[in-house]
Amino acid sequence: MKKNFEYLTRLREVMKENGIDACIISGTDPHQSELPPHHWRGREWLTGFESGNGTNGTAVVLAEKAYCWTDSRYFIQAEEQLKDTGFEMMKEDGPEAVDLIDWLTEHLSAGQTVGIDGMTFSISLAQRMEQEFRDNGIILNDNFPQFDFIYPDRPPRPQNKLFIHDEEIVGETVDSKTGRILTEVKAELANAVLISALDDIAWATNLRTAGDINYSPIFVGFLFIEDSRRILFVDADKLTDDVKAHLKKYNIETRGYDDVLSFVATLPKETRLLLDPEKTARGIYDKIGCTPVFGGSRLAKLKSIKNPTMLDNLATAMEKDGVALTRFFMMVEKEYPTGKLTEVELGKRLRALRLSDSTCVDESFAAIVGWNGHGAIVHYEATEETDAVIEGDGLLLVDSGGQYTYGTTDITRTIALGTPTQEQKHDFTLVLKGHIALGTAIFPEGTTGHQLDALARQFLWKEGKAYYHGTGHGVGFFINCHEGPQNIRLNANPTPLQPGMVTSNEPGLYLEGRYGIRLENLIVTVPAMQTEFGQFLKFDTMTLFPFDRTLMDTSIMTDSEIAWINNYHAEVRRRLTPLLSPEEAEWLKAKTEPISK
């Protein structure tokens, strides 16, 4: 039984004292962050389920039972971690999916009350819950901050110092960004905006920090902008003299982080305050005294389109990353025969190699290092308990990235150690063919990622095989590794792919208990050609590291696919060789030799 079981009992006591029949516990913070600071990770603390350092997982506590919902990336992990905690796993996707809100309406009676902490639920999600509960006679209490009652050693809010992201690297001043933000705000018929999403705030202010959030150099705060005022709500201890001068230069006033609630409560009625209902907390919405305007998708698009300076600098980050990966995989091949390498050790070594470059502030997420069956767990995280020795024949999947001041990287490679089977080579090549098909697509302006997604899956589907995660996510610029609004996945997304958007290309295949394969590069949308039918776009591949030639079954590859691999490998060799030692350059040369049928 986990040590926090006593707090589950205490939570039930507090629920009873406050007339709460069911408590829903979010896995995020007042900013709807994918990777919340530890101060807001109460759901993980209470349930014992740690979902890959992310927010994935929503708990529900009733008088007699407790549950934790998660998606298919974490089913295996959740089943194991939730043992003896008092919580049972519920599936939120796949054929056995159970909708949390529908489930509650079926298991509660009219007149009963659901409690949530409104500061950790978005406006849109809270409104959906409220409407469905009301339709069934159930009451929503959105002012139930459960961890204020039961979490005695809760970590404090992070107080790490901010620093300025060099505007020569960013390619745009804060004034320029603020002007563009206000243009979009007015286009949405508002005259002010409250920005809650931490990546948006970091982008708008050209400020970063290290430590507030694991693997992302963003900081905790809120940002208010109107024609006459700019206010950053942030804890004063986070401000250095340089940052204060930076903020003064751009006429940005600072107030305490907690002051945001009283501030929005006193805004005059004529203020039409733009709020993104997906990113703004319901607890903030409840306090607003002015006129709220829902929107904000235009602001997310501003951040997603990288300017030429950013893309030039991201190319430098890719070179640095390629050097680190060359040294890492050389080490793996050299030491693998000793039988002393493990998944945990490889994760530590890869982190050290990246951080040996002074411009790499952190990894962009916790590296996924999966040997054989562990590679089939999509978001596997090696621990001392699960750590596997890299020995015998098999496939090693390594998904990793770095937060360089020059940009954010994210790459997955699957390599063979020992002798691969013909089945492994066949499956690898199916995934590779999908990767190439997406990476070489040409499409008309206005096309969405949803419309391209099947290109990456088609070769797997023809053999009755599939993967169920997204094929691509947007990537930030020294911000979050996962960034919207664009993506490439089965689910419909109305956001078109536009020049300057950086997105991942990562099809995969996972055979439980046997092996996993994922191949990921970052791609940037660029113009392709103008014809009588309009503007067409394509992708340029930015990532620089070879694919494992020993896993390619060229008998099922087309001439154009082989040519793409050879051209890509030639570019990798051209860009990285000048940065490598003679021994490293020789290794890379062997890994990028041309393939043929």
KOLVO-655713 format. One record per residue: residue in three letters; x, y, z of N, C-alpha, C in turn. Coordinates in steps of 0.1 Angstrom, whole numbers, plus 5000, padded with zeros to 4 digits. Example, Ala and Ser with C-alpha at 12.3 -4.5 7.8 and 13.67 -1.06 7.14 Angstrom:
BEGIN
ALA513249435078512349555078513249675078 SER512849785071513749895071512950005079 
% end
This chain:
BEGIN
MET500849885000500050005000500950125000 LYS500650224991501450344990501250435003 LYS502250505006502250595018501150695018 ASN500750735006499750845005498250795006 PHE498150665009496750615011496050685022 GLU496850725032496150795044495650925039 TYR496250995029495751115024494451105016 LEU494350985009493050955002491950945012 THR492250885024491250875034490951015040 ARG491951105042491751235046490951315036 LEU491151295023490451375013488951335014 ARG488651215016487251175017486551235029 GLU487351255040486851325052486551475048 VAL487451535041487251675037486151685028 MET485951595018484851595009483551595017 LYS483451505027482251495034481951625042 GLU482951685048482751805055482251915046 ASN482651915033482252025024481151985015 GLY480451875018479351835010479651794996 ILE480851734994481351694980481151544979 ASP480451504969480151354967481251294958 ALA481751374949482851324940483751434937 CYS485051404938486051504935486851474923 ILE486951564913487751544902489051614903 ILE490151544901491551604904492251614890 SER492551734886493251764874494751724876 GLY495451704864496851684865497651804860 THR496951924860497652044855497652154865 ASP497852274860498052394868497152504863 PRO497252624869496352734865496652784850 HIS497652724844498052774830497752664820 GLN497152554825496852434816498152384810 SER499252374817500552334812500552184810 GLU501252144800501552004797502451944808 LEU503452024812504351984822504352084834 PRO503452064843503252164854504352154864 PRO504652264871505652264882505152164893 HIS506052124901505752024911504752074921 HIS504652204923503652264932502252214928 TRP502052194916500652154911500552014907 ARG501451924911501451784907500851704918 GLY499751754924499151684935498451554930 ARG497951544918497351424913498351314913 GLU499551344909500651234908500951194923 TRP501151294932501451264946500451174952 LEU499151204950498051134956497850994951 THR497950974937497750844931498950754930 GLY500150814929501350744927501550714912 PHE500650764903500850744889501550864883 GLU502750844878503550954872503550934857 SER502851014850502650994835503651064827 GLY504951014827505951064818506251214820 ASN506251254833506451394836505351494830 GLY504251434826503251524820501951524828 THR500951584823499751604830498751484828 ASN499151394819498151294815497651204827 GLY496451224830495951144841494951234849 THR493751194851492751274858492151174869 ALA492151214881491651124892490251164896 VAL489451064900488151084905488051014918 VAL487651084929487551014942486051024946 LEU485550904950484150894955484250844970 ALA483150834976483150794990483750654992 GLU483550564983484050434985485150384974 LYS485150454963486050414952486850534947 ALA487950504940488750604934489350554921 TYR489450644911489850604898490850704892 CYS491550654882492450744875492350714860 TRP491950814852491850804838493150844831 THR493550764821494750804813494550744799 ASP495450784790495250734776496250624773 SER496150574761496750444757498250444758 ARG498850564758500350574759500750524773 TYR499850524783500250494797499550384803 PHE498750304795497950194801498850094809 ILE499950054803500849954810501450014822 GLN501950134821502550204832501550234844 ALA500350274840499350314850498950184858 GLU498750074851498249954857499249914868 GLU500549934865501649894875501649994886 GLN501650124883501850224894500650244903 LEU499550204898498350224906498050114915 LYS498850004915498549894924498749934938 ASP497749894946497849914961497850064965 THR497150144956497050294960495650334964 GLY494750244961493350274963492650334951 PHE493450344940492950394927492950274916 GLU491950284908491850184897492050264884 MET492650204874492850274861491550264853 MET491250374846490250384836490850434823 LYS490350374811490950414798490150524792 GLU490850624787490150744781490150734766 ASP490850634760490850614746490950474743 GLY490750434730490850294726489450234726 PRO489350104722487950044721487250034735 GLU488050034746487350024759487350154766 ALA487350264758487350404764486050434772 VAL486250504783485150544792485250694793 ASP484250774789484250914791484050954806 LEU484951024811484951054826483651124830 ILE483251224822482051304826480751224824 ASP480751144813479551054811479450954823 TRP480650904827480650804837480150864850 LEU480550984853480051044866478551074866 THR478051114854476651134854475851014856 GLU476450894852475750764853475850714868 HIS476950754875477150704888476750794899 LEU476350914896475851004906474351034905 SER473751074915472351104915472051254915 ALA470851284911470451424911470551484925 GLY471051604926471251664940472651644945 GLN473451554940474751534945475751634939 THR476951654945477851764941479151704938 VAL479751764926481051734922481951854925 GLY483051824931484051934935485251934927 ILE485652054922486952064915487652194920 ASP488952194918489752324920489652394907 GLY488852504906488652574894489952634888 MET490952654896492252714891493052604883 THR492652484883493352374876492552314865 PHE491452374862490552334851490352454841 SER490452424828490152534819488752574819 ILE488452694814487052744813486252644804 SER486752604793485952514784485652384790 LEU486552324797486352194803485352204814 ALA485552304823484652324834483152354829 GLN483052434818481752464813481052334807 ARG481852254801481252124796480752044807 MET481552034818481151954830479952014836 GLU479952144837478852214844477552184836 GLN477552194823476352174815475852034816 GLU476751934814476251794815475851754829 PHE476451804839476051774852474651844855 ARG474551964851473252034853472051964846 ASP472351914834471351834827470851714834 ASN471751664843471351544851471151584866 GLY470951704869470651744882471751744892 ILE472951734887474151734895474751874896 ILE475351904908475852034910477352034909 LEU477952144903479452154902479852264911 ASN480752234921481352324930482852344925 ASP483152464918484452474912485352554922 ASN485052554934485952624944486352524955 PHE486852414951487252304961488752274959 PRO489652354964491052334962491552224972 GLN491352094967491551984976492851974983 PHE493952014976495251994981495652094992 ASP494852204993495052295004494752225017 PHE493852125017493452055029494351935032 ILE494951865023495451735025496951725022 TYR497651825016499051805011499951885021 PRO500451825031501251895042502551945037 ASP503251865028504551905024504551945009 ARG503552015005503452054991504652144987 PRO505252114976506352194971505952334969 PRO506752434972506352574970506352604955 ARG505752724952505752774938507252794934 PRO507652764922509052784918509452934918 GLN510752954923511253094924512553114916 ASN512653044905513953054897514053184890 LYS515253234889515453364883515253354867 LEU514653464862514453484848515753534841 PHE515853504828516953554820516353594806 ILE517053684799516653734786517053644775 HIS516153604767516553524755516953624744 ASP518253614741518853714732518053744719 GLU517653864717516853904706517453894693 GLU518853874693519453844680519253704676 ILE519053614685518653484682517153474679 VAL516353544686514853544685514453614671 GLY515153714668514853784656513653884656 GLU513253914669512054004670512054064684 THR511754194685511654254698510354234705 VAL510254264718509054254725508054354720 ASP508454474716507554574711506854524698 SER507654464690507054404677506054294680 LYS506354204690505454104693504154154699 THR504354254708503154314715502254384705 GLY502854454695502054514685501254414677 ARG501854304673501154194666500154124674 ILE500354114687499354054696498154144697 LEU498354274698497154364699496454374686 THR497054354675496354354662495454234662 GLU495854124666495054004666493954014677 VAL494254074688493254094699492054174693 LYS492354284687491354374681490554304670 ALA491254214663490554144652489554044658 GLU489654014671488753924677487754004686 LEU487654134682486654234688486854244703 ALA488154244708488454274722489454384722 ASN489654444734490654554735491654534745 ALA491754414751492754374760492854214760 VAL493954164765494054024766494753984779 LEU494353874785495053814796495653674791 ILE496953664790497553544785497953464797 SER497453344797497753244808498753134805 ALA498753094792499652994788501153034790 LEU501952954797503252994800504253004788 ASP503952924778504852934766504553054758 ASP503253094758502853224751503553344758 ILE503553334772504153454779505653454777 ALA506353344777507753344775508053394761 TRP507253354751507453404737507253554736 ALA506153604742505853744741506853834748 THR507453794759508353874767509853854763 ASN510153754756511553714753512253684766 LEU511553624776512153584788512053434790 ARG513053384797513053234800513553214814 THR513453094819514153054832514552904831 ALA515252864840515652724841515152664854 GLY514252574854513852504867512452514871 ASP511652614866510252624870509552504865 ILE509752454853509152344847510152254842 ASN510152124845511152034839511152034824 TYR512352044818512552034804511952144795 SER511552254802511052364794511452494801 PRO512052584793512652704800511652824802 ILE510352784804509352884806509152904821 PHE508353014824508253054838506753074842 VAL506553074855505153084860504753234861 GLY503653274855503253404855501953424847 PHE501453544846500353584837500753714831 LEU500253744819500553864811499253934807 PHE499154064810498054144806498554244796 ILE497854264785498254364775496954434770 GLU497054564770496154654763496854774757 ASP496254864750496954974744497755054753 SER497255074765497955164774498755104785 ARG498654964787499354894798499754764794 ARG500954724799501454584798501854544813 ILE501254444818501554394832501954254832 LEU503054224838503454084840503254054855 PHE502453954857502153904871503153794874 VAL504153824882505153724885505753754899 ASP506253644905506853664919508053754918 ALA508153844926509253944926510653884927 ASP510753774935512053704937512653654924 LYS511853644913512353584901513053684892 LEU512953814896513453924887514853964891 THR515753954881517154004883517154154878 ASP518254224881518454354876518354364861 ASP518954274854518954274839517454254834 VAL516754164841515354144836514554264839 LYS514754324851513954444854514254554844 ALA515454564839515854664829515154634816 HIS515154504813514454454800512954494801 LEU512354464812510954494813510654644812 LYS511554724819511354864819511554924805 LYS512454864797512754914783511454894775 TYR510654794778509454764770508154814777 ASN508354894788507154944795506254844801 ILE506854734806506054624812506154644827 GLU505054664833504854674848504854534854 THR505354524866505254394872504354404885 ARG503654304887502854284900503054144904 GLY502654114917502753984922501953884915 TYR502353754915501653654908500253634913 ASP500053644926498653624931497753744929 ASP498353854925497553974923496653964911 VAL496753864902496053854890494553844893 LEU494153774903492753754906492053884910 SER492653964919492054094923492154194911 PHE493154184903493254274891492054254881 VAL491854124877490754104868489354134874 ALA489254124887487954154893487654304893 THR488654394891488454534892488554604878 LEU488754524867488754584854487454644851 PRO487454764845486154824841485354744832 LYS484054764832483054684824483354704809 GLU483854824805484054844791485254764786 THR486054714795487154634790486654504784 ARG486954474771486554354765487854264765 LEU487854174775489054094778489153964770 LEU490053954761490253824754490853714763 LEU490153604763490553484771490553364762 ASP491553284762491553154755490853054765 PRO489653004762488952924771489652784773 GLU490552744764491252624765492452634774 LYS492952754776494152774784494052864796 THR492852914798492553004810491852924821 ALA492252944833491552874844490152924847 ARG489252824850487852864854487952954866 GLY488852934875488953014887489153164884 ILE489953194873490153334869488853384863 TYR488253304854486953354848485953384858 ASP485853314869484853334880485053474886 LYS486253524886486553654892486453774883 ILE486353754870486353864861485153964862 GLY485454094863484354184865484054264852 CYS484854244841484654314829483954224819 THR484054254806483354174796484254074790 PRO484053944792485053844786484753814772 VAL485753794764485653754750486453634748 PHE485753524743486453394741487153394728 GLY488353354727489153334715490553304718 GLY491453354710492853334713493653244703 SER492953184694493653094684494653174675 ARG494353294673495253384665496553404672 LEU496553414685497753434692498653314692 ALA498053194693498853074692499553054679 LYS498853104668499453094655500653184653 LEU500553304660501753394659503053324664 LYS502953254675504053184681504553064673 SER503553004666503952874659504752904646 ILE504653024640505353054628506653114631 LYS507753034628509053084632509553174621 ASN510253284624510753374615512153324609 PRO512653384598513853324592515053324602 THR515153424611516253424621516153294630 MET514953274635514753154643515153024635 LEU514753014623514952894615516452874613 ASP517152984610518652974608519252934621 ASN518852984633519452944645519052794649 LEU517852754645517452614648518252524640 ALA518752564628519652474620520952454628 THR521352564635522552544643522352444655 ALA521152454661520852364672520752224667 MET520352204654520252064649521652014647 GLU522552094643523952054641524552014655 LYS524352094665524852064678524251924683 ASP522951914680522251784684522851664677 GLY523051684664523651574656524951534661 VAL525851624666527151594671526951514684 ALA526051554693525851484705525351344703 LEU524451324693523851194690524951104683 THR525751164675526851084669527751024680 ARG528151104690528951064701528250954710 PHE526950974711526150884719526050744713 PHE525650744700525450614694526750544691 MET527850624689529150564688529550484702 MET529250554713529450494726528650374728 VAL527350374723526450254725527050134718 GLU527450154705528050044697529349994703 LYS530150084708531450044714531249964727 GLU530350004735530249944749529149834750 TYR528349834740527249734740527749584742 PRO528849544735529349404737529749374752 THR530049474760530449444774529349394782 GLY528049424778526949384786526649464799 LYS527349584799527249664811526249784809 LEU525849814797524949924795523549894799 THR522849994805521449974808520650094803 GLU519350084803518550194798518750324807 VAL518750304820518950424828520350484826 GLU521350404825522750454822522750534809 LEU522150474799522150544785521450674786 GLY520350684794519650814795520550914802 LYS521350874812522250974818523351014809 ARG523850914801524950954792524551044781 LEU523351024776522851114765522651254771 ARG522051264783521851394789523151464790 ALA524151394795525451464798526151504785 LEU525951434774526551464761525851594756 ARG524551604757523851724752524351844761 LEU524251834774524551944783526051984783 SER526851904777528251944775528452064766 ASP527452094758527452214750526852324758 SER527552434759527152544768525852604764 THR525352594752524152654747522952564750 CYS523152444755522052354758521752364773 VAL520552424776520152454789519552324796 ASP518952244789518252124794517952024783 GLU517451904787516751824777515451884774 SER514851854763513451904760512351814765 PHE512751694770511851604778512751494783 ALA512251414792512951304797513151204786 ALA514451174783514751074772514050944774 ILE513450894763512850764763513850664757 VAL514350574766515350474761514750334764 GLY514250274753513550144755514250034747 TRP514649924754515249814748514249704746 ASN514149654734513249544730511749574735 GLY511249494744509849514748509549644754 HIS510549714760510249844766510049944755 GLY510649924743510450014732509050014727 ALA508249914731506849904727505949984736 ILE506450034747505750124756505950264751 VAL504950334745505150454737505850564745 HIS505450584758506150684766506750624778 TYR507550524775508350444785509350534792 GLU509450524806510450594813511150494822 ALA512450464819513150364826513350414841 THR513250324850513450344864514350244869 GLU514850254882515750154888515050024888 GLU513650024889512949894890512749824877 THR512649914866512449854853513649844844 ASP514749904849515949914841516449784834 ALA516549784821516949664814518349674810 VAL519049564810520449554805520449544790 ILE521249614783521249614768522249494764 GLU521649384762522449264759521649174749 GLY522349084742521749004732521349074719 ASP520549014711520049084699518749164702 GLY518649274695517349344697517349484691 LEU516249554694516149694689516149794701 LEU516849904699516950004709516250124704 LEU515250174711514550294707514950404716 VAL515350524710515850634718515050764712 ASP514250814721513450934717513951044727 SER514551154722515151254731515251384724 GLY515651484731515751624725516451714735 GLY516851834730517551934738516952064737 GLN517052144748516652284748517852374747 TYR518152404734519352484731518752634730 THR519652724734519152864732518952894717 TYR519452814709519252834694518052764689 GLY517352694698516152624694515952484701 THR514752434699514352304706514452194696 THR515052074700515151964692514351844697 ASP513951754689513251634692513451534682 ILE514051414685514451314675514251174681 THR513751084673513750944677514450864666 ARG515250774671515950674662515750534669 THR515550434660515550294664516650224657 ILE517550164665518750094659518749944663 ALA519349864655519549724658520949704665 LEU520949624675522149584682522149434681 GLY523249374677523249234673522749214660 THR522049104657521549074644520049084644 PRO519449184636518049194635517349084627 THR516149054631515348954623514749014611 GLN514348934602513748984589512449054592 GLU511749004602510449074606510749214611 GLN511749234619512149364624512549454613 LYS513349404603513649484592512449524584 HIS511549434582510349464574509549564581 ASP509349554594508449654601509149784601 PHE510449784604511249914603511049984590 THR511149914579511049974566509650024563 LEU508649954568507250014567507150144573 VAL507650154585507650284593508450384585 LEU509650354580510450444573509750494560 LYS509050404553508350444541507350544544 GLY506650534556505650634560506250764563 HIS507350754570508150874574508550954561 ILE509050884551509450944539508251004531 ALA507150934531505950974524505451104529 LEU505451114542504951244548506051354546 GLY507251324548508351424547508451484533 THR508051404523508151454509506851494503 ALA505851514511504551554506504551694500 ILE503851714490503551854484502051874485 PHE501551984490500152004493499752144491 PRO498452174488498052304485497952384498 GLU498152514497497952604509496552584515 GLY496452574528495152554535495052414540 THR495952324536495952184540496252174555 THR495552084562495752064576496551934578 GLY497151924590497851804593496951674593 HIS495751694597494751574596494651524582 GLN494751614572494551564559495751494553 LEU496951514560498151444555498551324564 ASP497851304575498251204584498351064578 ALA497351024570497350894564498550854556 LEU499250954551500450934543501450854551 ALA501550884564502550814572502050674576 ARG500850654576500250524581499950424570 GLN499950464558499350384547500050244545 PHE501350244547502050114545501850014556 LEU501650064568501249984579499849934578 TRP498950024574497549984572497349874562 LYS498149884552498049774541498249634546 GLU498949634557499249494563498549474576 GLY497549564579496749544591497449584603 LYS498349674602499149724614498849874616 ALA499149914628498750054631499450104643 TYR499550234645499850304658498850404661 TYR498650444673497550524677497850654683 HIS499150694683499550824687499550914675 GLY499651044677499751134666501051114659 THR500951154646502151144637503051264639 GLY502551384643503351504644502751604653 HIS503551674661503151784670504051904666 GLY503452024669504252144667505352144677 VAL506452214674507552224683507952374685 GLY508152414698508452554701509952594698 PHE510252714700511552764698512152804711 PHE512952714717513452734731512352764740 ILE511252684738510052694747509652554750 ASN508352514746507952374748508252294737 CYS508552164740508752064729507452044721 HIS506352034729505052024723504352154722 GLU503952194710503352324708502252324697 GLY501252394700500152404690500352524682 PRO499352564674498052484673498052374662 GLN499052364654499052264643499552134649 ASN499052024642499551894645499251804633 ILE499751684633499451584622499051464630 ARG497751434629497151324636495851284630 LEU495251174635493951124629492851214633 ASN492851274645491851364649491851494640 ALA490651544637490551664629491051784637 ASN491851864630492251994635492152094624 PRO491452204627491152304616492352394612 THR493452384620494652474618495452424605 PRO495552514595496352474583497852484586 LEU498552404579500052414580500552534572 GLN501352614578501752734572503352744572 PRO503852814562505352834562505852884575 GLY506952824580507552864592507152774604 MET506052694602505652604613506652484614 VAL507152454626508052334628507152224634 THR507252114628506351994633507151874633 SER506851774641507551644641506951554631 ASN507751454626507251354617507751224623 GLU506751154630507151044639506250924638 PRO506050854627505350734627506050624635 GLY505250524639505850414647505050284646 LEU505550184652504850054653505349984666 TYR504349924674504649874687504049734689 LEU504949644691504549504694504749474708 GLU503749474716503849464731504649344735 GLY505649364744506549264749507649224739 ARG507649284727508649234717509649354713 TYR509049454707509849564703509049684698 GLY509649804698508949914693509849984683 ILE509250054673509950124663509350264661 ARG510150364662509650504659510750574653 LEU510450654642511450724635510950874634 GLU511750964640511251104641512351204637 ASN511851294628512651414624511751534626 LEU512351644628511551774627511551824613 ILE510351874609510251924595509652064596 VAL509952154587509452284587508652304574 THR507552364574506652394563507252514555 VAL507452494542508052594533507252604520 PRO507352714513506752714500507352614490 ALA506452554482506952464472506952514458 MET505752564453505552614440504252694439 GLN504152784430502952854427502552814413 THR501252764412500752714399499352784397 GLU498752754386497452804383496452764393 PHE496752664401495852614411496152674425 GLY497152764425497452834438498752794443 GLN499052844456500352814462500352674468 PHE501452604466501652474471502852474481 LEU502752394491503752394502504352254503 LYS505452244510506152114512506852124526 PHE507552024529508352014542509852014538 ASP510652084546512052064546512451994559 THR513251894559513651824571514851894577 MET514751914590515751994598516651904606 THR516151794611516951704620518151644612 LEU519251634619520551584612521051464620 PHE520651344616521251224621520751104613 PRO521651014609521250904600520250804606 PHE519550734597518750624601519550494600 ASP519150394607519950264607519850194594 ARG520850194586520850124573520749974574 THR521149914585521149774587519649724589 LEU518749814592517349774594516449804581 MET517149844571516349884558516249754549 ASP515049724546514749614536514549684523 THR515649704515515549784503514649714492 SER514349584494513549514484512149564484 ILE511649624494510349684494510349834494 MET511549894491511650034490511650074475 THR511050184472511050234458512350314455 ASP512650334442513850404439513850544445 SER512650604445512650744450512850744465 GLU512350644472512650634487514150614490 ILE514750524482516150504483516950634480 ALA516550704470517150834467517050934478 TRP515850934484515651024495516550994507 ILE516650874510517550834521519050874518 ASN519450844506520850874502521151024502 ASN520151104497520351244497520351304512 TYR519451244520519351294534520651254541 HIS521151134539522351094546523551184541 ALA523551214528524651294523524651434529 GLU523451494532523351624538523751614553 VAL523351504560523851484573525351484574 ARG525951404565527451394565528051524562 ARG527551604552528051734548528051834560 ARG526951834567526751934578527551894591 LEU527551774594528151734607529651704606 THR530151654595531551614595532551724599 PRO532351854595533351954600533351974615 LEU532251924622532151944636532651834644 LEU533151724638533451594644534951574644 SER535451484653536851444653536951344641 PRO538251314637538451224626537751084628 GLU537851034641537250904644535750914643 GLU535151024648533651044647533251054633 ALA534051134625533651154611533751024603 GLU534650934606534750804600533550724603 TRP533150724616531950654620530750704612 LEU530550834612529450884605529450854590 LYS530650854584530750824570530250684567 ALA530550584576530050444574528550434576 LYS528050524585526550514587525750584576 THR526450664568525650734557526050694543 GLU526750574542527050524529525750494521 PRO525750524508524550504500524050354501 ILE522750344500522050214500521550194486 SER521350064482520750034469519949904470 LYS519249874460518449744460519449624459 
% end
